[in-house]
Amino acid sequence: MSTLGAYFRLVRAGWILAREGVFAALPGDQLTGAPRMAWRTAKLLARRKVKNRERSQRMSLAVDRLGPSYVKLGQFLATRPDVVGADVATDLANLQDRMKTFPTAEAVAEIEESLGRPITELYRHFDAPIAAASIAQVHPAAVLRDGSETKVAVKVIRPGVRRRFFNDLESYFIAARMQERFMPSSRRLKPVEVTQTLAQTTKIEMDLRLEAAALSELGENTRDDPGFRVPWVDWERTGRDVVTMEWIDGVKMNDIDGLRAAGHTLKALAASLIQSFLRHTLRDGFFHADMHPGNLFVEADGTIVAVDLGIAGRLGKKERRFLAEILYGFITRDYLRVAEVHFEAGYVPRTHDVHAFAQAIRAIGEPIHGQPAETISMARLLTLLFEVTELFDMQTRTELVLLQKTMVVVEGVARTLDPAFNMWKTSEPVVGDWIRANLGPRGMLEDARDGVGALVSLARQAPDLAARTERLSREIDAMAENGLRFDDETADKIGRAEARRTRSGRIALWIIAATLIWIAVQLG
């Protein structure tokens, strides 16, 4: 029955997206067969008064009707330009995650259930909400801290949002499987895997303890950094459905006039923002992945404070070295080295020719060197690079795509503050220091130390590995002698799975047919 409900929710969502003109605004000229027919039908179904609106406006109207789950879906897809395309990702990034507030009484009930204490014991006072998004809303409150009353921000989960999201998530999986089945060209984008990633990231975002942990980790990493910090967390008043953190008094970074009126130097803020982001990325391998200007405040002394750490990105040592080396290779015009780094990291299959790949990278790099430095976008460079790597079968790297998306946003904020912003000159101190520390003699010593540690670990596991190898050898010999066999339980599961798949396909066809009849009646 839940699957049947998911089909109906999917049909309803498709109808709303069609009526609001979202499908009609998407590029469909390259589609063929059934997908092209569906796109052309969607254009006919679009309401007349939406046809003159921008695509981003159409998306906003549709998402408002569909509810919080689709706001989160849109935000997630905005981080995946490799899936939806750069233009659509930009439109999705402009979706405003502003929802109606829910009653304070419901927020109090959520807090008391999560923390197991009455609200009067937790806060000196607890005020009405000041902002609400798809997953949570924020209340001003006060706590007793170090003997004095301290203002705090209390973020509370929206009641019922988990159930609503996971109901809609079933529809997303159905849509992803249908896309893989009926649009073979999209299979390389792995829509089912993308949906699984959405499910996992949203599960994390809906547990506010994990956001608190991310704030705590970033706070420790940046404790001694100049010009950047995050709010402290009140762990006593933090649980799965609520996080209490420091109240930030400052000017939002999208308030340019307010920043000027407060006496801040916009060029200095732009430089501090970029250098902080690169420092977190290269030095720590952990960065705030939702650094739009609404999440950035500037305090009176010029310190940038980042809030709302529901989305964070991580880069391993290999990915950080990859990023630093390709940036350095473009700066020095060593395109062969940039190509070699892709092969060494395993991102491009060895079946391709490294020199041919270097030639493709040169096509990106050479035009850049003929431009003034202040017009060169590092984010644009990475976008072009990922477009070229698709030609050489580079698989989607989620962590690199999230980095690229965040860099686009951060660089855009910096250029808003300073239109003549020189990305390369500003980033050189951070990137250069990291390269000298990690790719020079000290970096080689650290690699050698890591290698010795890996060998020691392997030696400790040798007896267990030998036993596993012996068992595997016996099982292979038995398989060669007796053939591959399924036990009764496995065969039964395979049969049930095939039956479900066939039944689901019939149900989908009936639902689609009923929907088309209903639409025909409505239009008639």
C-alpha positions as CSV (number, residue, x, y, z in Angstrom):
1,M,0.0,0.0,0.0
2,S,2.9,2.4,0.8
3,T,4.3,1.8,-2.7
4,L,0.8,2.6,-4.2
5,G,0.8,5.8,-2.2
6,A,4.2,6.7,-3.4
7,Y,3.0,6.4,-7.0
8,F,0.1,8.7,-6.3
9,R,2.5,11.2,-4.6
10,L,4.8,11.0,-7.6
11,V,1.9,11.6,-10.1
12,R,0.7,14.6,-8.0
13,A,4.2,16.1,-7.9
14,G,4.5,15.6,-11.7
15,W,1.1,17.3,-12.3
16,I,2.1,20.3,-10.2
17,L,5.5,20.6,-11.8
18,A,3.8,20.4,-15.3
19,R,1.1,23.0,-14.4
20,E,3.6,25.4,-13.0
21,G,5.7,25.2,-16.2
22,V,8.8,23.7,-14.6
23,F,9.1,20.8,-17.1
24,A,8.4,23.1,-20.0
25,A,11.2,25.4,-18.9
26,L,13.8,22.6,-18.9
27,P,15.9,21.9,-22.0
28,G,14.3,19.0,-23.9
29,D,15.2,19.4,-27.5
30,Q,17.8,16.6,-27.2
31,L,15.4,14.1,-25.8
32,T,14.1,11.2,-27.9
33,G,11.2,8.7,-27.7
34,A,9.0,8.6,-24.7
35,P,10.9,11.3,-22.7
36,R,10.5,13.8,-25.5
37,M,6.8,13.0,-25.8
38,A,6.4,13.6,-22.1
39,W,8.3,16.9,-22.3
40,R,6.1,18.1,-25.1
41,T,2.9,17.0,-23.2
42,A,4.2,18.9,-20.2
43,K,4.5,22.1,-22.3
44,L,0.9,21.8,-23.3
45,L,-0.2,21.3,-19.7
46,A,1.6,24.4,-18.4
47,R,-0.7,27.2,-17.2
48,R,-0.8,30.2,-19.6
49,K,0.0,32.7,-16.9
50,V,3.3,31.0,-15.9
51,K,4.7,30.8,-19.5
52,N,6.3,34.3,-19.3
53,R,7.9,33.7,-15.9
54,E,11.6,32.9,-15.4
55,R,12.4,29.2,-14.7
56,S,13.6,30.0,-11.2
57,Q,10.2,31.6,-10.5
58,R,8.3,28.6,-11.8
59,M,10.4,26.3,-9.6
60,S,9.7,28.5,-6.5
61,L,5.9,28.4,-7.1
62,A,6.0,24.6,-7.6
63,V,8.1,24.0,-4.5
64,D,5.8,26.2,-2.4
65,R,2.9,23.9,-3.4
66,L,4.8,20.7,-3.0
67,G,6.1,21.4,0.5
68,P,9.3,21.1,2.7
69,S,10.5,17.8,1.2
70,Y,10.8,19.3,-2.3
71,V,12.6,22.4,-0.9
72,K,15.2,20.0,0.5
73,L,15.3,18.1,-2.8
74,G,15.9,21.3,-4.7
75,Q,18.6,22.4,-2.4
76,F,20.3,19.0,-2.7
77,L,20.2,19.0,-6.5
78,A,21.6,22.5,-6.5
79,T,24.8,20.9,-5.2
80,R,24.9,18.5,-8.1
81,P,25.4,20.5,-11.3
82,D,26.8,17.3,-12.8
83,V,23.3,15.8,-12.5
84,V,21.0,18.7,-13.4
85,G,23.3,20.9,-15.3
86,A,24.9,24.2,-14.3
87,D,22.0,26.5,-15.3
88,V,19.3,24.5,-13.5
89,A,21.6,24.1,-10.5
90,T,21.9,27.9,-10.3
91,D,18.2,28.3,-10.5
92,L,17.7,25.7,-7.7
93,A,20.3,27.5,-5.6
94,N,18.1,30.5,-5.6
95,L,15.2,28.6,-4.0
96,Q,14.3,30.4,-0.8
97,D,14.2,28.0,2.1
98,R,11.6,30.1,4.0
99,M,8.5,28.4,5.3
100,K,5.7,29.4,7.6
101,T,6.5,29.1,11.3
102,F,4.8,26.5,13.4
103,P,3.2,27.3,16.8
104,T,5.6,27.9,19.8
105,A,3.6,25.3,21.8
106,E,4.6,22.6,19.3
107,A,8.2,23.7,19.5
108,V,8.1,23.5,23.3
109,A,6.7,20.0,23.1
110,E,9.4,18.9,20.7
111,I,12.1,20.4,23.0
112,E,10.7,18.8,26.2
113,E,10.3,15.4,24.5
114,S,13.9,15.5,23.1
115,L,15.6,16.7,26.3
116,G,13.3,15.2,28.9
117,R,13.0,18.4,30.9
118,P,10.4,21.1,31.2
119,I,11.1,24.3,29.2
120,T,11.1,26.4,32.4
121,E,14.1,24.4,33.7
122,L,16.0,24.7,30.4
123,Y,15.7,28.4,29.5
124,R,15.2,31.6,31.5
125,H,12.8,32.7,28.8
126,F,11.8,31.2,25.4
127,D,10.4,33.6,22.7
128,A,8.4,33.3,19.5
129,P,10.1,32.1,16.4
130,I,12.0,34.6,14.2
131,A,12.7,32.4,11.1
132,A,11.5,29.0,9.7
133,A,12.9,26.8,7.1
134,S,11.9,23.4,5.6
135,I,13.4,21.3,8.4
136,A,13.5,23.6,11.5
137,Q,12.8,27.0,12.9
138,V,14.8,29.3,15.2
139,H,13.7,30.8,18.5
140,P,15.5,33.5,20.6
141,A,15.9,32.4,24.2
142,A,18.1,33.0,27.2
143,V,20.1,30.7,29.5
144,L,22.1,31.1,32.7
145,R,25.8,30.9,31.7
146,D,28.7,31.6,34.0
147,G,26.4,33.3,36.4
148,S,24.8,35.7,34.0
149,E,21.9,35.6,31.6
150,T,23.1,34.9,28.0
151,K,21.0,35.1,24.8
152,V,21.0,32.0,22.7
153,A,19.4,30.7,19.4
154,V,17.3,27.6,19.7
155,K,16.8,25.6,16.5
156,V,13.9,23.2,16.7
157,I,12.9,20.4,14.2
158,R,9.6,20.9,12.4
159,P,7.0,18.4,13.7
160,G,6.3,15.6,11.3
161,V,9.0,16.6,8.8
162,R,10.8,13.2,9.1
163,R,7.6,11.2,8.3
164,R,6.7,13.6,5.4
165,F,10.2,13.5,3.9
166,F,10.6,9.7,4.1
167,N,7.1,9.3,2.5
168,D,8.2,11.5,-0.4
169,L,11.6,9.8,-0.5
170,E,9.9,6.6,-1.7
171,S,8.5,8.6,-4.6
172,Y,12.0,9.9,-5.4
173,F,13.4,6.4,-5.6
174,I,10.6,5.3,-8.0
175,A,11.3,8.3,-10.2
176,A,15.1,7.5,-10.2
177,R,14.5,3.9,-11.1
178,M,12.1,5.0,-13.9
179,Q,14.8,7.4,-15.2
180,E,17.4,4.7,-15.3
181,R,15.0,2.4,-17.1
182,F,13.5,4.8,-19.7
183,M,16.5,7.2,-20.2
184,P,19.6,5.0,-20.7
185,S,21.8,8.1,-21.4
186,S,21.2,9.2,-17.8
187,R,22.5,6.0,-16.2
188,R,26.1,7.3,-16.0
189,L,24.7,10.0,-13.6
190,K,23.6,7.2,-11.3
191,P,20.1,8.6,-10.3
192,V,19.4,5.9,-7.8
193,E,22.8,6.5,-6.1
194,V,22.1,10.2,-6.1
195,T,18.8,9.6,-4.3
196,Q,20.5,7.4,-1.8
197,T,22.9,10.2,-1.1
198,L,20.0,12.6,-0.7
199,A,18.4,10.2,1.8
200,Q,21.7,9.9,3.8
201,T,22.5,13.6,3.9
202,T,18.9,14.5,4.9
203,K,18.9,11.9,7.7
204,I,22.1,13.6,9.0
205,E,20.6,17.0,8.7
206,M,17.4,16.0,10.6
207,D,19.5,14.9,13.6
208,L,20.4,18.3,15.1
209,R,23.0,16.6,17.4
210,L,25.1,16.0,14.2
211,E,24.9,19.7,13.2
212,A,26.0,20.6,16.7
213,A,29.0,18.2,16.4
214,A,29.9,19.8,13.0
215,L,29.8,23.2,14.7
216,S,32.0,21.9,17.5
217,E,34.5,20.4,15.1
218,L,34.8,23.5,12.9
219,G,35.1,25.6,16.0
220,E,38.1,23.6,17.2
221,N,39.7,23.7,13.8
222,T,39.3,27.5,13.6
223,R,40.0,28.4,17.2
224,D,43.2,30.2,16.4
225,D,42.2,31.4,12.9
226,P,42.1,35.2,12.2
227,G,38.8,36.7,11.2
228,F,36.6,33.6,11.2
229,R,34.6,31.6,13.8
230,V,31.4,29.6,14.4
231,P,28.9,29.8,17.3
232,W,29.6,27.8,20.4
233,V,27.1,25.0,21.2
234,D,25.3,24.5,24.5
235,W,25.4,20.7,24.7
236,E,23.3,20.5,27.9
237,R,20.3,21.9,25.8
238,T,21.0,20.0,22.6
239,G,19.3,16.7,21.4
240,R,18.1,15.0,18.3
241,D,15.3,17.5,17.8
242,V,16.9,20.7,19.2
243,V,20.2,22.5,19.2
244,T,21.0,25.5,21.4
245,M,23.8,27.7,20.3
246,E,25.3,31.2,20.7
247,W,23.2,34.1,19.5
248,I,25.1,36.1,16.9
249,D,24.8,39.8,16.8
250,G,26.2,41.1,13.5
251,V,25.4,42.3,10.0
252,K,24.5,39.7,7.4
253,M,26.9,39.5,4.6
254,N,24.2,40.1,2.0
255,D,23.5,43.5,3.6
256,I,26.2,45.5,1.7
257,D,24.9,48.9,2.8
258,G,24.8,47.7,6.4
259,L,28.4,46.5,6.2
260,R,29.5,49.9,4.9
261,A,27.5,51.7,7.5
262,A,29.2,49.6,10.2
263,G,32.6,50.7,8.9
264,H,33.8,47.4,7.5
265,T,36.2,47.2,4.6
266,L,34.6,45.1,2.0
267,K,37.8,44.1,0.2
268,A,39.2,42.8,3.5
269,L,36.1,40.8,4.2
270,A,36.2,39.3,0.7
271,A,39.9,38.2,1.2
272,S,39.2,36.9,4.7
273,L,36.2,34.8,3.5
274,I,38.1,33.1,0.6
275,Q,41.3,32.5,2.7
276,S,39.2,31.0,5.5
277,F,37.3,28.7,3.2
278,L,40.6,27.5,1.5
279,R,42.2,27.0,4.9
280,H,39.4,24.8,6.1
281,T,39.4,22.8,2.8
282,L,43.1,22.3,2.4
283,R,44.4,22.3,6.0
284,D,41.5,20.5,7.8
285,G,39.7,18.7,5.0
286,F,36.4,19.8,6.6
287,F,34.4,22.8,5.3
288,H,31.0,24.5,5.7
289,A,29.2,23.5,2.5
290,D,26.3,26.1,2.6
291,M,28.2,29.4,2.8
292,H,25.6,31.6,1.1
293,P,25.5,35.2,2.4
294,G,22.4,34.5,4.5
295,N,24.4,32.1,6.7
296,L,27.3,34.6,7.2
297,F,27.4,37.4,9.7
298,V,30.1,40.0,10.3
299,E,30.7,41.1,13.9
300,A,31.7,44.6,15.0
301,D,35.4,43.7,14.9
302,G,35.2,42.3,11.3
303,T,35.1,38.7,12.3
304,I,33.0,36.5,10.0
305,V,30.7,34.1,11.8
306,A,29.2,31.2,9.8
307,V,25.9,29.6,11.0
308,D,23.6,26.8,9.9
309,L,26.1,23.9,9.4
310,G,23.5,21.3,8.3
311,I,25.6,20.6,5.2
312,A,29.3,20.0,5.6
313,G,31.9,18.7,3.2
314,R,35.0,16.5,3.8
315,L,38.1,15.9,1.7
316,G,40.6,13.2,2.3
317,K,44.3,13.8,2.0
318,K,44.3,12.4,-1.5
319,E,41.6,14.8,-2.6
320,R,43.3,17.8,-1.0
321,R,46.5,17.0,-2.7
322,F,44.6,16.6,-6.0
323,L,43.0,20.0,-5.6
324,A,46.2,21.8,-4.6
325,E,48.2,20.2,-7.4
326,I,45.7,21.0,-10.2
327,L,45.4,24.7,-9.0
328,Y,49.2,25.0,-8.9
329,G,49.5,23.3,-12.3
330,F,47.2,25.8,-13.9
331,I,49.0,28.7,-12.3
332,T,52.4,27.4,-13.6
333,R,50.9,26.2,-17.0
334,D,52.1,22.7,-16.3
335,Y,49.2,20.9,-18.0
336,L,50.9,17.6,-18.2
337,R,51.3,17.6,-14.4
338,V,47.6,18.4,-14.0
339,A,46.8,15.5,-16.2
340,E,49.1,13.1,-14.4
341,V,47.5,14.0,-11.1
342,H,44.1,12.9,-12.4
343,F,45.6,9.5,-13.4
344,E,47.6,9.1,-10.1
345,A,44.5,9.8,-8.1
346,G,42.6,7.1,-10.1
347,Y,40.0,9.6,-11.3
348,V,40.6,9.0,-15.0
349,P,41.0,5.4,-16.2
350,R,44.4,4.3,-17.4
351,T,42.9,3.2,-20.7
352,H,43.1,6.9,-21.8
353,D,46.3,8.6,-23.0
354,V,47.7,11.1,-20.5
355,H,49.0,13.3,-23.2
356,A,45.6,13.6,-24.9
357,F,44.1,14.5,-21.6
358,A,46.8,17.1,-21.0
359,Q,45.9,18.6,-24.4
360,A,42.2,18.9,-23.4
361,I,43.3,20.6,-20.1
362,R,45.5,23.0,-22.1
363,A,42.3,24.1,-23.9
364,I,41.0,25.2,-20.6
365,G,44.1,26.8,-19.2
366,E,45.5,28.8,-22.1
367,P,42.6,31.2,-22.5
368,I,42.8,31.9,-18.8
369,H,46.4,33.2,-19.0
370,G,45.4,35.8,-21.5
371,Q,42.9,37.5,-19.0
372,P,43.5,39.9,-16.2
373,A,43.8,38.0,-12.9
374,E,40.8,39.7,-11.4
375,T,38.5,38.3,-14.1
376,I,39.6,34.7,-13.6
377,S,37.2,32.5,-11.6
378,M,38.6,29.5,-9.8
379,A,35.1,28.1,-9.5
380,R,34.6,28.5,-13.3
381,L,37.9,26.8,-13.8
382,L,36.9,23.8,-11.8
383,T,33.5,23.7,-13.7
384,L,35.3,23.6,-17.0
385,L,37.7,21.0,-15.7
386,F,34.9,18.6,-14.7
387,E,33.2,19.1,-18.0
388,V,36.3,18.0,-19.8
389,T,36.9,15.0,-17.5
390,E,33.5,13.6,-18.5
391,L,34.9,13.1,-22.0
392,F,37.6,10.9,-20.4
393,D,35.2,8.8,-18.3
394,M,35.9,10.4,-15.0
395,Q,33.3,9.1,-12.6
396,T,31.3,11.6,-10.5
397,R,33.1,12.4,-7.3
398,T,30.5,13.7,-4.9
399,E,33.0,15.3,-2.5
400,L,34.6,17.3,-5.4
401,V,31.2,18.3,-6.8
402,L,30.2,19.6,-3.4
403,L,33.5,21.5,-3.1
404,Q,33.0,23.0,-6.6
405,K,29.5,24.1,-5.7
406,T,30.6,25.7,-2.4
407,M,33.5,27.4,-4.1
408,V,31.1,28.9,-6.7
409,V,29.0,30.3,-3.8
410,V,31.9,31.6,-1.8
411,E,33.6,33.2,-4.8
412,G,30.3,34.8,-5.8
413,V,29.9,36.4,-2.3
414,A,33.5,37.7,-2.4
415,R,32.9,39.3,-5.8
416,T,29.7,40.9,-4.5
417,L,31.8,42.5,-1.8
418,D,34.6,43.4,-4.2
419,P,33.8,43.4,-7.9
420,A,37.5,43.6,-8.8
421,F,38.4,40.7,-6.5
422,N,41.6,38.8,-7.5
423,M,40.9,35.2,-6.6
424,W,44.4,34.0,-7.4
425,K,46.4,36.6,-5.6
426,T,44.2,36.3,-2.5
427,S,44.3,32.5,-2.4
428,E,48.1,32.2,-3.0
429,P,49.2,32.5,0.6
430,V,47.0,29.7,1.7
431,V,47.4,27.4,-1.3
432,G,51.2,28.2,-1.5
433,D,51.8,27.4,2.2
434,W,49.9,24.2,1.9
435,I,51.8,23.0,-1.2
436,R,55.1,23.9,0.4
437,A,54.2,22.0,3.6
438,N,52.6,19.0,2.0
439,L,54.4,18.5,-1.4
440,G,57.9,19.5,-0.2
441,P,60.4,17.6,2.0
442,R,58.1,17.8,5.1
443,G,55.3,16.3,3.1
444,M,57.5,13.5,1.9
445,L,58.5,12.7,5.5
446,E,54.8,12.6,6.5
447,D,54.0,10.3,3.5
448,A,56.9,8.0,4.6
449,R,55.6,7.9,8.1
450,D,52.1,7.1,6.9
451,G,53.5,4.3,4.7
452,V,55.4,2.8,7.6
453,G,52.2,2.9,9.7
454,A,50.3,1.1,6.9
455,L,53.0,-1.6,6.7
456,V,52.9,-2.2,10.4
457,S,49.1,-2.4,10.3
458,L,49.3,-4.9,7.4
459,A,51.8,-7.0,9.3
460,R,49.5,-7.2,12.3
461,Q,46.6,-8.4,10.1
462,A,48.8,-11.0,8.3
463,P,47.6,-14.1,10.2
464,D,43.9,-13.1,9.7
465,L,44.5,-12.4,6.0
466,A,46.2,-15.8,5.6
467,A,43.3,-17.6,7.2
468,R,40.8,-15.7,5.0
469,T,42.8,-16.5,1.9
470,E,42.8,-20.2,2.8
471,R,39.0,-20.2,3.3
472,L,38.4,-18.4,0.0
473,S,40.7,-20.9,-1.8
474,R,38.7,-23.9,-0.4
475,E,35.3,-22.2,-1.4
476,I,36.6,-21.5,-4.9
477,D,37.7,-25.2,-5.3
478,A,34.3,-26.4,-4.1
479,M,32.5,-24.1,-6.5
480,A,34.7,-25.3,-9.4
481,E,33.9,-28.9,-8.5
482,N,30.1,-28.6,-7.7
483,G,29.1,-25.4,-9.6
484,L,27.4,-22.3,-8.2
485,R,24.4,-23.2,-5.9
486,F,21.7,-21.1,-4.3
487,D,20.1,-22.2,-1.1
488,D,16.3,-22.4,-0.9
489,E,16.1,-19.0,1.0
490,T,18.1,-17.2,-1.7
491,A,16.0,-18.7,-4.6
492,D,12.8,-17.7,-2.8
493,K,14.0,-14.1,-2.3
494,I,14.9,-13.8,-6.0
495,G,11.5,-15.1,-7.0
496,R,9.7,-12.6,-4.6
497,A,11.8,-9.7,-5.9
498,E,10.9,-10.5,-9.5
499,A,7.2,-10.8,-8.6
500,R,7.2,-7.4,-6.9
501,R,9.0,-5.8,-9.8
502,T,6.4,-7.1,-12.3
503,R,3.5,-6.1,-10.0
504,S,4.9,-2.6,-9.4
505,G,5.2,-2.1,-13.2
506,R,1.5,-3.1,-13.7
507,I,0.4,-0.8,-10.9
508,A,2.4,2.1,-12.4
509,L,0.8,1.6,-15.8
510,W,-2.7,1.6,-14.3
511,I,-2.0,4.8,-12.2
512,I,-0.6,6.6,-15.3
513,A,-3.6,5.5,-17.4
514,A,-6.1,6.7,-14.7
515,T,-4.2,10.0,-14.3
516,L,-4.3,10.6,-18.1
517,I,-8.1,10.0,-18.1
518,W,-8.5,12.4,-15.1
519,I,-6.4,15.1,-16.9
520,A,-8.5,14.6,-20.1
521,V,-11.7,15.1,-18.1
522,Q,-10.3,18.2,-16.3
523,L,-9.2,19.7,-19.6
524,G,-12.5,18.8,-21.3
